[in-house]
Amino acid sequence: MEAAARSWRRSSSSHSLFQFFIFSLAILLLMLNVPHVSASEITNKASRKTYKSFIKKACNSATYPSDCYKSLSKYASSIKTDPEKLYRVSLFVTIKAARKTSFSISTLWRLKGLSRTERAFVRDCASTISYAIDEMKQSLTVMANIQGADHKSELIENIRTWVAAALTDEGTCTDEFDGQKVSYEVNKNIKKTVLNLSKLTSNCLALLNTLSNRS
């Protein structure tokens, strides 16, 4: 009887050791499969969240807040929480969109069957968008001199003048279509792209307040 008991205890002990080994192995495999998150990664994630919150708050004052945040949040790591960088990036984004719009309008020349009136609209719109690009570039040039300037408020007003002029030119492009008979293709391509550009430009104008409040 005692021998049987000893045999049972040995068997039970071996079984317990085997279970402990399996449990330890499972824990080890689980730890190996869990991705390691370093302190720097946690810090970077927190920083990006802070940067995006800054952009979102700034965009709340824009004419089209959701479009503003969508266009700028991808540059959060560059903008950080700097109002001047925020505005500089908004100018770059708007100029990039203006160039894309200009290209889109220029492709309309390839459409067959355009009337003389439609070709005139396309030509005039291409010209006004070209003016808008130049005006946005002028505002970017002024922006390059704003850091540390003693007359910052004056420079901000110069930027406001250039951006407002660009927005006016963009509006002139689509205003010519009102009450005129143009093809669906021409109307859709120009109005859609110019409307998107106008939203960015309008936001750019509104975001000047972030600089004004800092000056």
C-alpha positions as CSV (number, residue, x, y, z in Angstrom):
1,M,0.0,0.0,0.0
2,E,2.8,2.4,0.9
3,A,4.7,1.5,-2.3
4,A,1.6,2.3,-4.3
5,A,1.2,5.6,-2.5
6,R,4.8,6.5,-3.3
7,S,4.3,5.6,-6.9
8,W,1.2,7.7,-7.1
9,R,3.0,10.7,-5.5
10,R,5.9,10.4,-8.1
11,S,3.4,10.2,-10.9
12,S,1.5,13.2,-9.6
13,S,4.7,15.2,-9.1
14,S,5.8,14.4,-12.7
15,H,2.4,15.4,-14.0
16,S,2.6,18.7,-12.0
17,L,6.1,19.4,-13.4
18,F,4.9,18.7,-16.9
19,Q,1.9,21.1,-16.4
20,F,4.2,23.8,-15.0
21,F,6.5,23.4,-18.0
22,I,3.6,23.7,-20.5
23,F,2.3,26.7,-18.7
24,S,5.7,28.4,-18.6
25,L,6.2,27.7,-22.3
26,A,2.8,29.2,-23.2
27,I,3.6,32.4,-21.2
28,L,7.0,32.6,-23.0
29,L,5.4,32.2,-26.5
30,L,2.8,34.8,-25.5
31,M,5.5,37.3,-24.5
32,L,7.4,36.7,-27.7
33,N,4.3,37.4,-29.8
34,V,3.4,40.7,-28.1
35,P,5.1,43.6,-29.9
36,H,7.5,45.5,-27.8
37,V,6.6,49.1,-27.3
38,S,9.4,51.4,-26.3
39,A,9.2,54.5,-24.2
40,S,10.2,56.6,-27.2
41,E,7.3,55.1,-29.2
42,I,4.8,55.9,-26.5
43,T,6.2,59.5,-26.3
44,N,6.0,59.9,-30.1
45,K,2.4,58.6,-30.1
46,A,1.5,61.1,-27.4
47,S,3.3,63.9,-29.3
48,R,1.4,63.2,-32.5
49,K,-1.8,63.3,-30.6
50,T,-0.9,66.7,-29.2
51,Y,0.1,68.0,-32.6
52,K,-3.1,66.8,-34.2
53,S,-5.1,68.3,-31.4
54,F,-3.4,71.6,-32.1
55,I,-4.3,71.4,-35.8
56,K,-7.9,70.5,-35.0
57,K,-8.3,73.4,-32.7
58,A,-6.8,75.8,-35.3
59,C,-9.0,74.4,-38.0
60,N,-12.1,75.0,-35.9
61,S,-11.8,78.7,-36.8
62,A,-11.6,77.8,-40.6
63,T,-14.4,78.3,-43.0
64,Y,-14.5,74.5,-43.7
65,P,-13.1,72.9,-40.6
66,S,-13.2,69.2,-41.7
67,D,-11.5,70.1,-45.0
68,C,-8.9,72.0,-43.1
69,Y,-8.1,69.2,-40.7
70,K,-8.0,66.6,-43.5
71,S,-5.5,68.6,-45.6
72,L,-3.2,69.5,-42.7
73,S,-3.3,66.6,-40.2
74,K,-1.0,64.5,-42.3
75,Y,1.7,67.1,-41.8
76,A,1.3,67.0,-38.0
77,S,4.9,65.9,-37.3
78,S,6.3,68.8,-39.3
79,I,3.8,71.4,-37.9
80,K,4.0,70.3,-34.3
81,T,2.3,73.2,-32.3
82,D,3.9,76.1,-34.3
83,P,1.3,78.5,-35.7
84,E,3.8,79.8,-38.3
85,K,4.6,76.3,-39.5
86,L,0.9,75.6,-39.6
87,Y,0.3,78.5,-41.9
88,R,3.3,77.9,-44.1
89,V,2.1,74.3,-44.7
90,S,-1.4,75.5,-45.4
91,L,0.0,77.8,-48.1
92,F,2.0,74.9,-49.6
93,V,-1.0,72.7,-49.6
94,T,-3.2,75.4,-51.3
95,I,-0.6,76.1,-54.0
96,K,-0.2,72.4,-54.7
97,A,-4.0,72.1,-55.1
98,A,-4.0,75.2,-57.3
99,R,-1.4,73.6,-59.6
100,K,-3.5,70.4,-59.7
101,T,-6.5,72.5,-60.6
102,S,-4.6,74.3,-63.4
103,F,-3.6,71.0,-64.9
104,S,-7.1,69.6,-64.7
105,I,-8.5,72.7,-66.5
106,S,-5.7,72.5,-69.2
107,T,-6.8,68.9,-70.0
108,L,-10.2,70.2,-71.1
109,W,-8.6,71.5,-74.2
110,R,-8.3,67.9,-75.4
111,L,-12.1,67.5,-75.3
112,K,-13.6,67.2,-78.7
113,G,-16.6,69.3,-79.8
114,L,-16.0,72.3,-77.5
115,S,-17.8,75.4,-78.6
116,R,-16.1,78.7,-79.1
117,T,-17.8,79.9,-75.9
118,E,-16.6,76.9,-73.9
119,R,-13.1,77.3,-75.1
120,A,-13.2,80.9,-74.0
121,F,-14.4,79.9,-70.6
122,V,-11.6,77.3,-70.3
123,R,-9.0,79.9,-71.4
124,D,-10.2,82.6,-69.0
125,C,-10.5,80.1,-66.1
126,A,-7.0,78.9,-66.7
127,S,-5.7,82.5,-66.7
128,T,-7.4,83.3,-63.4
129,I,-6.1,80.2,-61.7
130,S,-2.7,81.1,-62.9
131,Y,-3.1,84.5,-61.3
132,A,-4.2,82.8,-58.1
133,I,-1.1,80.6,-58.0
134,D,1.1,83.7,-58.4
135,E,-0.7,85.5,-55.7
136,M,-0.4,82.5,-53.3
137,K,3.3,82.4,-54.1
138,Q,3.6,86.0,-53.2
139,S,2.0,85.3,-49.8
140,L,4.4,82.5,-49.3
141,T,7.3,84.9,-50.0
142,V,6.0,87.3,-47.4
143,M,5.6,84.4,-45.0
144,A,9.3,83.5,-45.3
145,N,10.1,86.9,-43.8
146,I,7.7,86.9,-40.9
147,Q,9.7,85.0,-38.3
148,G,11.2,87.5,-35.9
149,A,10.0,90.5,-37.9
150,D,9.3,93.7,-35.9
151,H,6.5,94.6,-38.3
152,K,4.7,91.2,-38.2
153,S,1.2,92.7,-38.2
154,E,2.0,94.6,-41.5
155,L,3.3,91.4,-43.1
156,I,0.2,89.5,-42.0
157,E,-2.0,92.1,-43.7
158,N,0.1,91.7,-46.9
159,I,-0.4,88.0,-46.8
160,R,-4.1,88.6,-46.3
161,T,-4.3,90.8,-49.3
162,W,-2.6,88.2,-51.6
163,V,-4.7,85.3,-50.3
164,A,-7.9,87.3,-50.6
165,A,-6.9,88.2,-54.2
166,A,-6.3,84.5,-55.0
167,L,-9.8,83.6,-53.6
168,T,-11.4,86.4,-55.7
169,D,-9.7,85.1,-58.9
170,E,-10.9,81.5,-58.2
171,G,-14.4,82.8,-57.7
172,T,-14.2,84.7,-61.0
173,C,-13.4,81.5,-62.8
174,T,-16.7,79.8,-61.8
175,D,-18.8,83.0,-61.9
176,E,-18.4,83.1,-65.7
177,F,-20.4,79.9,-66.0
178,D,-23.5,81.3,-64.3
179,G,-26.4,81.5,-66.8
180,Q,-24.2,80.2,-69.6
181,K,-24.8,77.1,-71.7
182,V,-21.8,74.8,-71.3
183,S,-21.4,71.0,-71.6
184,Y,-21.7,68.9,-68.5
185,E,-18.1,67.7,-68.8
186,V,-16.7,71.2,-68.8
187,N,-19.0,72.4,-66.0
188,K,-18.3,69.4,-63.8
189,N,-14.5,69.4,-64.3
190,I,-14.0,73.1,-63.7
191,K,-16.6,73.7,-60.9
192,K,-15.6,70.7,-58.9
193,T,-11.9,71.3,-58.9
194,V,-12.1,75.1,-58.4
195,L,-14.6,74.6,-55.6
196,N,-12.2,72.3,-53.8
197,L,-9.4,74.8,-54.3
198,S,-11.6,77.7,-53.1
199,K,-12.3,75.8,-49.9
200,L,-8.6,75.4,-49.2
201,T,-7.9,79.1,-50.0
202,S,-10.8,80.3,-47.8
203,N,-9.4,78.2,-45.0
204,C,-6.0,79.6,-45.6
205,L,-7.4,83.1,-45.2
206,A,-9.2,82.2,-42.0
207,L,-6.1,80.6,-40.5
208,L,-4.3,83.9,-40.6
209,N,-6.0,84.6,-37.3
210,T,-3.6,82.0,-35.7
211,L,-0.8,84.3,-36.7
212,S,-2.6,87.5,-35.8
213,N,-3.3,86.3,-32.3
214,R,0.4,85.5,-31.8
215,S,1.8,88.7,-33.2
